[in-house]
């Protein structure tokens, strides 16, 4: 397939060390930027001079929808990253076709976030922002959130509705210090459908602030706050705020609050009681691993599984206080199995699913191996395929600022 008729330009995972113009230009020269809808550069490392050449290529794009620059600064000096990042972001600033920007797995820290601000403020076309595992810290988180807030204000001043739908910003040590800024930005946009902020060290006051901000987004479908803290020592501000906010999301489908300390040990979480009333009729996936839940909580879930939680297909309860012969767990498992769903209550359940997924993947690989192959040119790797099903980039390594 010639580059001139292709939609996807990918050097993904090639491990290339692109320092200079001379290093990167051979990969760009046969690609027509005007036809490119997706560009994937993750798993390579880009220096300042190479980023300048890449920026010139990006500026010529006319229909670019997906810009994937996750994991592109491995081994780079902290003095290199801001300029290289600035080159790339500035080239994307005016791209009205852009739908997704992915800058995950880059060690920005709080020192390298400023180059993103002009893009985040002035490009009001993109819908999906992925900033996972960047070591932002509270200060860096505030900078990003304030840029998103300014974007929302400018959009409103123009009489338009925000396009922002998805924010993925996990493993960034955002903590309570940045939570109010994120909450204000979320509330100002009001259009979010998916928010994932896992493993950020956000505690009760910050959790409460996020609830208030997210409650202004009535179309939310997916929330993932795994491994943050909702309650400690009887402090209920976080859980009470979320108990109120959950009623604001009639379209909520997936809720992951695993490892979130939803209540004191032995207590039934207030939020769980609200969910059991049917506050979110479209909810099909509920993840509550490792929350000190005991038999009283399982009894509540068992009573609600055919009423308030009638839409649940996947329920995760691993690493709670589950007795082997708990009748409520057995009832939950039976009810979910009857509707074609599944209860995950032990490590064995997860292992079974992983084995099934591996078997399915093996079968797919065998089917692909039986099909005739088309050899693509080695440089650049250009693939003509659909972009309808974009996979979330999983964090590869813990990056420290």
C-alpha positions as a Markdown table, in Angstrom:
| # | Residue | x | y | z |
|---|---|---|---|---|
| 1 | Unk | 0.0 | 0.0 | 0.0 |
| 2 | Unk | 1.6 | 3.3 | -1.0 |
| 3 | Unk | 2.0 | 6.0 | 1.6 |
| 4 | Unk | 0.0 | 8.4 | -0.5 |
| 5 | Unk | -3.3 | 6.5 | -0.1 |
| 6 | Unk | -2.7 | 5.4 | 3.5 |
| 7 | Unk | -4.4 | 6.7 | 6.6 |
| 8 | Unk | -2.1 | 5.4 | 9.4 |
| 9 | Unk | 1.6 | 6.2 | 9.8 |
| 10 | Unk | 3.2 | 4.0 | 12.4 |
| 11 | Unk | 6.7 | 3.6 | 13.8 |
| 12 | Unk | 5.2 | 2.1 | 17.0 |
| 13 | Unk | 7.6 | 0.1 | 19.1 |
| 14 | Unk | 10.6 | 0.2 | 16.8 |
| 15 | Unk | 13.0 | 1.3 | 19.5 |
| 16 | Unk | 14.5 | 4.0 | 17.2 |
| 17 | Unk | 16.8 | 6.7 | 18.6 |
| 18 | Unk | 16.0 | 9.7 | 16.6 |
| 19 | Unk | 18.3 | 12.5 | 17.5 |
| 20 | Unk | 18.7 | 14.6 | 14.4 |
| 21 | Unk | 16.8 | 15.6 | 11.2 |
| 22 | Unk | 18.9 | 13.0 | 9.4 |
| 23 | Unk | 17.7 | 10.3 | 11.7 |
| 24 | Unk | 14.0 | 11.0 | 11.3 |
| 25 | Unk | 13.7 | 12.2 | 7.7 |
| 26 | Unk | 14.1 | 8.8 | 6.0 |
| 27 | Unk | 11.0 | 7.7 | 7.9 |
| 28 | Unk | 9.0 | 10.7 | 6.8 |
| 29 | Unk | 10.0 | 11.3 | 3.2 |
| 30 | Unk | 7.7 | 8.8 | 1.6 |
| 31 | Unk | 4.7 | 9.6 | 3.6 |
| 32 | Unk | 2.1 | 12.1 | 2.4 |
| 33 | Unk | 1.1 | 14.1 | 5.6 |
| 34 | Unk | -2.1 | 15.4 | 3.9 |
| 35 | Unk | -3.6 | 11.9 | 3.9 |
| 36 | Unk | -2.6 | 10.8 | 7.4 |
| 37 | Unk | -5.4 | 10.3 | 9.9 |
| 38 | Unk | -3.3 | 8.6 | 12.6 |
| 39 | Unk | 0.3 | 8.8 | 13.6 |
| 40 | Unk | 1.9 | 6.4 | 16.2 |
| 41 | Unk | 5.4 | 7.1 | 17.4 |
| 42 | Unk | 5.4 | 5.3 | 20.8 |
| 43 | Unk | 8.3 | 3.2 | 21.8 |
| 44 | Unk | 10.9 | 5.4 | 20.1 |
| 45 | Unk | 13.0 | 8.2 | 21.6 |
| 46 | Unk | 12.9 | 11.7 | 19.9 |
| 47 | Unk | 15.5 | 14.5 | 20.4 |
| 48 | Unk | 15.1 | 18.2 | 19.9 |
| 49 | Unk | 16.3 | 18.4 | 16.3 |
| 50 | Unk | 14.3 | 15.3 | 15.2 |
| 51 | Unk | 11.2 | 16.8 | 16.9 |
| 52 | Unk | 11.6 | 19.9 | 14.8 |
| 53 | Unk | 11.5 | 17.9 | 11.6 |
| 54 | Unk | 8.6 | 15.9 | 12.9 |
| 55 | Unk | 6.8 | 19.2 | 13.8 |
| 56 | Unk | 7.2 | 20.4 | 10.2 |
| 57 | Unk | 5.6 | 17.1 | 9.0 |
| 58 | Unk | 2.7 | 17.5 | 11.5 |
| 59 | Unk | 2.0 | 21.1 | 10.4 |
| 60 | Unk | 1.3 | 19.8 | 6.9 |
| 61 | Unk | -1.3 | 17.3 | 8.1 |
| 62 | Unk | -4.9 | 18.1 | 7.1 |
| 63 | Unk | -7.1 | 15.3 | 8.4 |
| 64 | Unk | -5.1 | 14.1 | 11.5 |
| 65 | Unk | -7.3 | 12.5 | 14.1 |
| 66 | Unk | -5.1 | 10.5 | 16.4 |
| 67 | Unk | -1.7 | 11.7 | 17.6 |
| 68 | Unk | 0.0 | 9.0 | 19.7 |
| 69 | Unk | 3.3 | 10.2 | 21.2 |
| 70 | Unk | 3.3 | 8.0 | 24.3 |
| 71 | Unk | 6.7 | 6.9 | 25.5 |
| 72 | Unk | 8.9 | 9.0 | 23.1 |
| 73 | Unk | 11.4 | 10.5 | 25.5 |
| 74 | Unk | 13.1 | 7.5 | 27.1 |
| 75 | Unk | 16.7 | 8.3 | 27.9 |
| 76 | Unk | 16.3 | 12.0 | 27.2 |
| 77 | Unk | 17.7 | 14.7 | 29.4 |
| 78 | Unk | 15.3 | 16.9 | 31.3 |
| 79 | Unk | 16.8 | 19.8 | 29.4 |
| 80 | Unk | 15.7 | 18.2 | 26.1 |
| 81 | Unk | 12.2 | 17.2 | 26.8 |
| 82 | Unk | 10.5 | 20.7 | 27.1 |
| 83 | Unk | 11.8 | 21.9 | 23.7 |
| 84 | Unk | 11.0 | 18.7 | 21.9 |
| 85 | Unk | 7.5 | 18.5 | 23.5 |
| 86 | Unk | 6.9 | 22.2 | 22.6 |
| 87 | Unk | 7.8 | 21.5 | 19.0 |
| 88 | Unk | 5.2 | 18.6 | 18.8 |
| 89 | Unk | 2.4 | 20.3 | 20.7 |
| 90 | Unk | 2.7 | 23.6 | 18.9 |
| 91 | Unk | 2.5 | 21.8 | 15.6 |
| 92 | Unk | -0.8 | 20.3 | 16.7 |
| 93 | Unk | -2.3 | 23.4 | 18.3 |
| 94 | Unk | -4.4 | 24.4 | 15.3 |
| 95 | Unk | -5.4 | 21.0 | 14.1 |
| 96 | Unk | -9.2 | 21.1 | 14.1 |
| 97 | Unk | -9.5 | 17.5 | 12.9 |
| 98 | Unk | -7.7 | 16.1 | 15.9 |
| 99 | Unk | -9.7 | 13.7 | 18.1 |
| 100 | Unk | -7.1 | 12.1 | 20.4 |
| 101 | Unk | -3.8 | 13.1 | 21.9 |
| 102 | Unk | -1.8 | 10.6 | 23.8 |
| 103 | Unk | 1.3 | 11.7 | 25.7 |
| 104 | Unk | 1.3 | 8.9 | 28.3 |
| 105 | Unk | 4.5 | 7.2 | 29.7 |
| 106 | Unk | 6.7 | 10.3 | 29.3 |
| 107 | Unk | 8.6 | 11.5 | 32.3 |
| 108 | Unk | 7.4 | 15.1 | 32.3 |
| 109 | Unk | 7.2 | 15.8 | 36.0 |
| 110 | Unk | 6.1 | 19.2 | 37.1 |
| 111 | Unk | 9.1 | 20.7 | 35.2 |
| 112 | Unk | 8.0 | 19.8 | 31.7 |
| 113 | Unk | 4.3 | 20.5 | 31.5 |
| 114 | Unk | 4.3 | 24.1 | 30.4 |
| 115 | Unk | 4.9 | 23.3 | 26.7 |
| 116 | Unk | 1.6 | 21.5 | 26.7 |
| 117 | Unk | -0.4 | 24.5 | 27.9 |
| 118 | Unk | -0.8 | 26.4 | 24.5 |
| 119 | Unk | -2.1 | 23.2 | 22.9 |
| 120 | Unk | -4.4 | 22.3 | 25.7 |
| 121 | Unk | -5.8 | 25.8 | 25.9 |
| 122 | Unk | -6.2 | 26.6 | 22.2 |
| 123 | Unk | -7.0 | 23.3 | 20.5 |
| 124 | Unk | -10.6 | 22.9 | 21.4 |
| 125 | Unk | -11.3 | 20.2 | 18.9 |
| 126 | Unk | -9.8 | 17.1 | 20.6 |
| 127 | Unk | -12.1 | 14.8 | 22.5 |
| 128 | Unk | -9.6 | 12.4 | 24.2 |
| 129 | Unk | -6.7 | 13.4 | 26.4 |
| 130 | Unk | -4.4 | 10.6 | 27.6 |
| 131 | Unk | -1.7 | 11.6 | 30.2 |
| 132 | Unk | -1.0 | 8.4 | 32.1 |
| 133 | Unk | 2.2 | 7.8 | 34.1 |
| 134 | Unk | 3.9 | 11.2 | 33.5 |
| 135 | Unk | 5.0 | 11.9 | 37.1 |
| 136 | Unk | 3.1 | 15.2 | 37.1 |
| 137 | Unk | 2.8 | 15.6 | 40.8 |
| 138 | Unk | 0.3 | 18.1 | 42.4 |
| 139 | Unk | 2.0 | 21.1 | 40.8 |
| 140 | Unk | 2.1 | 19.7 | 37.3 |
| 141 | Unk | -1.5 | 18.5 | 37.7 |
| 142 | Unk | -2.6 | 22.0 | 38.5 |
| 143 | Unk | -1.0 | 23.4 | 35.4 |
| 144 | Unk | -2.7 | 20.8 | 33.2 |
| 145 | Unk | -6.1 | 21.3 | 34.9 |
| 146 | Unk | -5.9 | 25.1 | 34.7 |
| 147 | Unk | -5.1 | 24.8 | 31.0 |
| 148 | Unk | -8.2 | 22.7 | 30.5 |
| 149 | Unk | -10.3 | 25.2 | 32.5 |
| 150 | Unk | -9.1 | 28.1 | 30.4 |
| 151 | Unk | -10.1 | 26.0 | 27.3 |
| 152 | Unk | -13.6 | 25.5 | 28.7 |
| 153 | Unk | -13.9 | 29.2 | 29.4 |
| 154 | Unk | -12.8 | 30.2 | 25.9 |
| 155 | Unk | -15.2 | 27.7 | 24.4 |
| 156 | Unk | -18.1 | 29.1 | 26.4 |
| 157 | Unk | -17.1 | 32.7 | 25.5 |
| 158 | Unk | -17.4 | 31.7 | 21.8 |
| 159 | Unk | -20.9 | 30.3 | 22.4 |
| 160 | Unk | -19.8 | 26.7 | 21.7 |
| 161 | Unk | -20.1 | 23.5 | 23.6 |
| 162 | Unk | -16.9 | 21.7 | 24.7 |
| 163 | Unk | -15.7 | 18.7 | 22.7 |
| 164 | Unk | -13.8 | 17.1 | 25.6 |
| 165 | Unk | -15.1 | 13.7 | 26.4 |
| 166 | Unk | -12.3 | 11.5 | 27.8 |
| 167 | Unk | -9.6 | 12.3 | 30.4 |
| 168 | Unk | -7.1 | 9.6 | 31.4 |
| 169 | Unk | -4.7 | 10.8 | 33.9 |
| 170 | Unk | -3.6 | 8.0 | 36.2 |
| 171 | Unk | -0.4 | 7.2 | 38.1 |
| 172 | Unk | 0.6 | 10.8 | 38.3 |
| 173 | Unk | 0.7 | 11.5 | 42.0 |
| 174 | Unk | -1.9 | 14.2 | 41.6 |
| 175 | Unk | -2.9 | 14.1 | 45.3 |
| 176 | Unk | -5.2 | 16.5 | 47.0 |
| 177 | Unk | -3.1 | 19.5 | 45.9 |
| 178 | Unk | -4.4 | 19.3 | 42.4 |
| 179 | Unk | -7.9 | 17.8 | 42.9 |
| 180 | Unk | -9.8 | 21.1 | 43.3 |
| 181 | Unk | -8.3 | 22.4 | 40.0 |
| 182 | Unk | -9.3 | 19.2 | 38.2 |
| 183 | Unk | -12.7 | 19.4 | 39.7 |
| 184 | Unk | -13.2 | 23.0 | 38.5 |
| 185 | Unk | -12.0 | 22.0 | 35.0 |
| 186 | Unk | -14.3 | 19.0 | 34.8 |
| 187 | Unk | -17.3 | 21.1 | 35.9 |
| 188 | Unk | -16.5 | 23.8 | 33.4 |
| 189 | Unk | -16.5 | 21.4 | 30.5 |
| 190 | Unk | -19.6 | 19.4 | 31.6 |
| 191 | Unk | -19.2 | 17.0 | 28.6 |
| 192 | Unk | -17.1 | 14.2 | 30.0 |
| 193 | Unk | -18.1 | 10.6 | 29.2 |
| 194 | Unk | -15.0 | 8.8 | 30.6 |
| 195 | Unk | -12.7 | 9.7 | 33.4 |
| 196 | Unk | -9.8 | 7.5 | 34.7 |
| 197 | Unk | -7.6 | 8.8 | 37.5 |
| 198 | Unk | -6.2 | 5.7 | 39.1 |
| 199 | Unk | -3.4 | 5.5 | 41.6 |
| 200 | Unk | -3.0 | 9.2 | 42.3 |
| 201 | Unk | -2.9 | 9.4 | 46.1 |
| 202 | Unk | -6.0 | 11.5 | 46.2 |
| 203 | Unk | -7.6 | 11.4 | 49.7 |
| 204 | Unk | -10.9 | 12.4 | 51.2 |
| 205 | Unk | -11.1 | 16.2 | 50.6 |
| 206 | Unk | -9.7 | 15.8 | 47.1 |
| 207 | Unk | -12.1 | 12.9 | 46.4 |
| 208 | Unk | -15.0 | 15.1 | 47.6 |
| 209 | Unk | -13.9 | 17.9 | 45.2 |
| 210 | Unk | -13.7 | 15.6 | 42.3 |
| 211 | Unk | -17.3 | 14.3 | 43.0 |
| 212 | Unk | -18.6 | 17.9 | 42.9 |
| 213 | Unk | -16.8 | 18.6 | 39.7 |
| 214 | Unk | -17.8 | 15.4 | 37.9 |
| 215 | Unk | -21.4 | 15.7 | 39.1 |
| 216 | Unk | -21.7 | 18.5 | 36.5 |
| 217 | Unk | -21.1 | 16.0 | 33.7 |
| 218 | Unk | -24.5 | 14.2 | 33.3 |
| 219 | Unk | -23.4 | 12.0 | 30.4 |
| 220 | Unk | -20.6 | 10.1 | 32.2 |
| 221 | Unk | -20.4 | 6.4 | 31.3 |
| 222 | Unk | -17.1 | 5.2 | 32.7 |
| 223 | Unk | -15.4 | 6.2 | 35.9 |
| 224 | Unk | -12.2 | 4.6 | 37.2 |
| 225 | Unk | -10.7 | 6.0 | 40.5 |
| 226 | Unk | -9.0 | 2.8 | 41.6 |
| 227 | Unk | -6.4 | 3.1 | 44.4 |
| 228 | Unk | -7.3 | 6.5 | 45.8 |
| 229 | Unk | -8.8 | 7.0 | 49.3 |
| 230 | Unk | -12.5 | 7.8 | 50.1 |
| 231 | Unk | -12.6 | 7.4 | 53.9 |
| 232 | Unk | -10.2 | 7.1 | 56.8 |
| 233 | Unk | -10.9 | 7.1 | 60.6 |
| 234 | Unk | -14.5 | 8.0 | 60.2 |
| 235 | Unk | -14.0 | 10.9 | 57.8 |
| 236 | Unk | -16.9 | 10.6 | 55.4 |
| 237 | Unk | -16.6 | 13.8 | 53.3 |
| 238 | Unk | -15.3 | 11.8 | 50.3 |
| 239 | Unk | -17.9 | 9.0 | 50.4 |
| 240 | Unk | -20.8 | 11.3 | 51.1 |
| 241 | Unk | -19.9 | 13.5 | 48.2 |
| 242 | Unk | -19.7 | 10.5 | 45.9 |
| 243 | Unk | -23.0 | 9.1 | 47.3 |
| 244 | Unk | -24.6 | 12.3 | 46.2 |
| 245 | Unk | -22.8 | 12.6 | 42.8 |
| 246 | Unk | -23.6 | 9.0 | 41.6 |
| 247 | Unk | -27.2 | 10.0 | 41.2 |
| 248 | Unk | -26.1 | 12.6 | 38.6 |
| 249 | Unk | -25.0 | 9.9 | 36.2 |
| 250 | Unk | -28.0 | 8.1 | 34.7 |
| 251 | Unk | -25.8 | 6.7 | 31.8 |
| 252 | Unk | -23.1 | 5.3 | 34.1 |
| 253 | Unk | -22.0 | 1.9 | 32.8 |
| 254 | Unk | -18.7 | 1.1 | 34.4 |
| 255 | Unk | -17.6 | 2.1 | 37.9 |
| 256 | Unk | -14.2 | 1.0 | 39.3 |
| 257 | Unk | -13.6 | 1.9 | 43.0 |
| 258 | Unk | -11.3 | -1.0 | 43.9 |
| 259 | Unk | -8.7 | -0.3 | 46.6 |
| 260 | Unk | -10.5 | 2.9 | 47.6 |
| 261 | Unk | -11.3 | 2.4 | 51.3 |
| 262 | Unk | -15.0 | 2.9 | 50.8 |
| 263 | Unk | -15.9 | 2.4 | 54.5 |
| 264 | Unk | -14.5 | 1.5 | 57.9 |
| 265 | Unk | -13.9 | -2.3 | 58.2 |
| 266 | Unk | -17.2 | -4.1 | 58.6 |
| 267 | Unk | -19.4 | -1.3 | 57.6 |
| 268 | Unk | -21.6 | -1.2 | 54.5 |
| 269 | Unk | -20.5 | 1.7 | 52.3 |
| 270 | Unk | -23.0 | 4.5 | 51.9 |
| 271 | Unk | -22.3 | 4.6 | 48.2 |
| 272 | Unk | -23.1 | 0.9 | 47.9 |
| 273 | Unk | -26.5 | 1.4 | 49.5 |
| 274 | Unk | -27.2 | 4.1 | 46.9 |
| 275 | Unk | -26.2 | 2.0 | 44.0 |
| 276 | Unk | -28.4 | -0.8 | 45.3 |
| 277 | Unk | -31.4 | 1.4 | 45.0 |
| 278 | Unk | -31.0 | 1.5 | 41.2 |
| 279 | Unk | -29.5 | 5.0 | 41.0 |
| 280 | Unk | -27.6 | 4.0 | 37.8 |
| 281 | Unk | -29.8 | 1.7 | 35.7 |
| 282 | Unk | -27.3 | 1.2 | 32.9 |
| 283 | Unk | -24.5 | 0.1 | 35.3 |
| 284 | Unk | -23.1 | -3.2 | 34.0 |
| 285 | Unk | -19.6 | -3.4 | 35.5 |
| 286 | Unk | -18.9 | -2.7 | 39.2 |
| 287 | Unk | -15.4 | -3.2 | 40.5 |
| 288 | Unk | -15.1 | -3.2 | 44.3 |
| 289 | Unk | -11.9 | -5.2 | 45.0 |
| 290 | Unk | -10.0 | -4.9 | 48.3 |
| 291 | Unk | -12.4 | -2.6 | 50.2 |
| 292 | Unk | -12.8 | -4.4 | 53.5 |
| 293 | Unk | -16.3 | -5.5 | 52.5 |
| 294 | Unk | -17.9 | -8.2 | 54.7 |
| 295 | Unk | -21.0 | -10.3 | 54.6 |
| 296 | Unk | -23.4 | -7.4 | 55.3 |
| 297 | Unk | -22.3 | -5.8 | 52.1 |
| 298 | Unk | -22.6 | -9.0 | 50.2 |
| 299 | Unk | -26.1 | -9.5 | 51.6 |
| 300 | Unk | -27.0 | -6.0 | 50.3 |
| 301 | Unk | -25.7 | -6.8 | 46.9 |
| 302 | Unk | -27.5 | -10.1 | 46.8 |
| 303 | Unk | -30.8 | -8.5 | 47.6 |
| 304 | Unk | -30.3 | -5.8 | 45.0 |
| 305 | Unk | -28.9 | -7.9 | 42.2 |
| 306 | Unk | -32.3 | -8.6 | 40.6 |
| 307 | Unk | -33.7 | -5.1 | 41.3 |
| 308 | Unk | -31.5 | -2.0 | 41.8 |
| 309 | Unk | -28.5 | -3.7 | 40.2 |
| 310 | Unk | -30.4 | -5.7 | 37.6 |
| 311 | Unk | -28.1 | -4.5 | 34.8 |
| 312 | Unk | -24.9 | -5.8 | 36.4 |
| 313 | Unk | -23.0 | -8.3 | 34.3 |
| 314 | Unk | -19.6 | -8.1 | 35.9 |
| 315 | Unk | -19.0 | -7.8 | 39.6 |
| 316 | Unk | -15.5 | -7.8 | 41.1 |
| 317 | Unk | -15.2 | -8.5 | 44.8 |
| 318 | Unk | -11.7 | -10.1 | 45.1 |
| 319 | Unk | -9.6 | -9.5 | 48.3 |
| 320 | Unk | -12.5 | -8.6 | 50.5 |
| 321 | Unk | -13.5 | -10.5 | 53.7 |
| 322 | Unk | -15.2 | -13.4 | 51.9 |
| 323 | Unk | -16.0 | -16.6 | 53.8 |
| 324 | Unk | -15.8 | -19.7 | 51.8 |
| 325 | Unk | -19.4 | -20.7 | 52.5 |
| 326 | Unk | -21.0 | -17.2 | 52.3 |
| 327 | Unk | -24.5 | -17.8 | 51.0 |
| 328 | Unk | -24.8 | -14.3 | 49.7 |
| 329 | Unk | -21.7 | -14.8 | 47.5 |
| 330 | Unk | -23.2 | -18.0 | 46.2 |
| 331 | Unk | -26.5 | -16.2 | 45.4 |
| 332 | Unk | -24.7 | -13.4 | 43.6 |
| 333 | Unk | -22.7 | -15.9 | 41.5 |
| 334 | Unk | -25.8 | -17.8 | 40.5 |
| 335 | Unk | -27.8 | -14.6 | 39.6 |
| 336 | Unk | -25.0 | -13.3 | 37.5 |
| 337 | Unk | -24.4 | -16.6 | 35.8 |
| 338 | Unk | -28.1 | -16.8 | 34.9 |
| 339 | Unk | -28.0 | -13.5 | 33.1 |
| 340 | Unk | -24.8 | -14.4 | 31.3 |
| 341 | Unk | -22.6 | -12.4 | 33.6 |
| 342 | Unk | -19.9 | -13.3 | 36.1 |
| 343 | Unk | -18.9 | -12.7 | 39.7 |
| 344 | Unk | -15.2 | -12.4 | 40.5 |
| 345 | Unk | -14.7 | -13.3 | 44.1 |
| 346 | Unk | -11.3 | -15.0 | 44.2 |
| 347 | Unk | -8.0 | -15.2 | 42.4 |
| 348 | Unk | -9.2 | -18.4 | 40.7 |
| 349 | Unk | -12.0 | -16.5 | 38.9 |
| 350 | Unk | -9.5 | -14.0 | 37.5 |
| 351 | Unk | -7.1 | -16.8 | 36.4 |
| 352 | Unk | -10.0 | -18.6 | 34.6 |
| 353 | Unk | -10.8 | -15.4 | 32.7 |
| 354 | Unk | -7.1 | -14.8 | 31.8 |
| 355 | Unk | -6.8 | -18.4 | 30.6 |
| 356 | Unk | -9.9 | -18.1 | 28.5 |
| 357 | Unk | -8.7 | -14.8 | 27.0 |
| 358 | Unk | -5.3 | -16.4 | 26.2 |
| 359 | Unk | -7.0 | -19.4 | 24.6 |
| 360 | Unk | -9.1 | -17.0 | 22.4 |
| 361 | Unk | -6.0 | -15.0 | 21.5 |
| 362 | Unk | -4.2 | -18.2 | 20.5 |
| 363 | Unk | -7.1 | -19.3 | 18.3 |
| 364 | Unk | -7.1 | -15.9 | 16.6 |
| 365 | Unk | -3.4 | -16.1 | 16.0 |
| 366 | Unk | -3.8 | -19.6 | 14.5 |
| 367 | Unk | -6.5 | -18.3 | 12.2 |
| 368 | Unk | -4.3 | -15.3 | 11.1 |
| 369 | Unk | -1.4 | -17.7 | 10.5 |
| 370 | Unk | -3.5 | -19.7 | 8.1 |
| 371 | Unk | -4.4 | -16.6 | 6.1 |
| 372 | Unk | -2.1 | -15.3 | 3.3 |
| 373 | Unk | 0.2 | -12.5 | 4.4 |
| 374 | Unk | 0.9 | -9.2 | 2.6 |
| 375 | Unk | 4.4 | -7.9 | 3.2 |
| 376 | Unk | 4.6 | -4.2 | 4.1 |
| 377 | Unk | 7.7 | -2.0 | 3.5 |
| 378 | Unk | 10.0 | -1.9 | 6.5 |
| 379 | Unk | 10.4 | 1.9 | 6.4 |
| 380 | Unk | 8.1 | 3.5 | 7.2 |
| 381 | Unk | 5.6 | 1.0 | 8.5 |
| 382 | Unk | 2.3 | 2.2 | 7.0 |
| 383 | Unk | -0.9 | 0.4 | 7.6 |
| 384 | Unk | -4.3 | 1.0 | 5.9 |
| 385 | Unk | -6.8 | 0.0 | 8.5 |
| 386 | Unk | -9.8 | 1.4 | 10.5 |
| 387 | Unk | -9.3 | 3.4 | 13.6 |
| 388 | Unk | -12.7 | 2.7 | 15.0 |
| 389 | Unk | -11.5 | 0.6 | 17.9 |
| 390 | Unk | -8.8 | 2.5 | 19.8 |
| 391 | Unk | -7.1 | 0.5 | 22.6 |
| 392 | Unk | -6.2 | 2.2 | 25.9 |
| 393 | Unk | -2.4 | 2.3 | 26.3 |
| 394 | Unk | -1.5 | 0.5 | 29.5 |
| 395 | Unk | 1.3 | 1.9 | 31.6 |
| 396 | Unk | 4.5 | 0.0 | 30.9 |
| 397 | Unk | 6.8 | 1.1 | 33.7 |
| 398 | Unk | 6.6 | 3.4 | 36.7 |
| 399 | Unk | 8.2 | 6.6 | 35.7 |
| 400 | Unk | 9.6 | 8.9 | 38.3 |
| 401 | Unk | 9.9 | 12.6 | 37.7 |
